[in-house]
Amino acid sequence: MNPNLAFDTSKPHLAFSLDTHEDEAAARFAKRYGQPPEFIFEEQGNLWVGPLPKREEHATVTD
């Protein structure tokens, strides 16, 4: 985990631009992965949603 970030970078997250509403990001995550995200937060100029389910843990992706 990078101590300068608020989330565990060893676990991939879905990233959205900051103009994406949190509810929309959560809905898109749930539609894509079949479950709601555990966390939604702003960091490094993005809205991060996740982490990705185990079966999808191959990379941090943007949507």
N, C-alpha and C positions, 0 to 999 in steps of 0.2 A: 504494500500500500504506500502510495506517495504521501508523505506527511503534510504536503502543501495543499492537498485536495481534500474535499469533504466526503469523498466516496472512495471505495476500494477499487483501484484501477485494475486489479487482477480479475475482477468480474466485469464482463462487458455490459454496457448499457446502451439504450437507444438514445440518440441525441437529436434534439429539435432546435430550431432557431428560437430566440427569445420572444418572437412575435406569435408563437404558437401558445394558445391558452392551455393551462394545465389539464383541464377536463378533456380537451381534444387530444392531447398527447396521451393521456391515460386510456382513452377510448381506442385510439389507434394501436397502442401497445396491446390492450386486451384482445382486440380483433385479430391482431397478427399472431399472438402467442397463446391465446386461449385462457388467459388469467390476468388479473390486474397487476400493476407494478407494485413493488414493495416501497419504492421511494420515487419522489419527484422533487428535483431541486435545481437551482441555477448555480452554475460553476463555469468559469472560463468562457463566458460569453455564449453559453448554450443552456438549454433546458434538458436535463438528463432524466431519463425514465428507466427504471429497472430494479434489479439486474435482470439480464436475460435468463430465461429458464435454462437449466442444465443442458438440455438437448441442443440449445442454440449457442452455447458458450464457446464460440470460435473467434469472435472479433467484436469490438465495439463498432456499431454501425450508425449511420445517419439515415434519417428518413425524411 
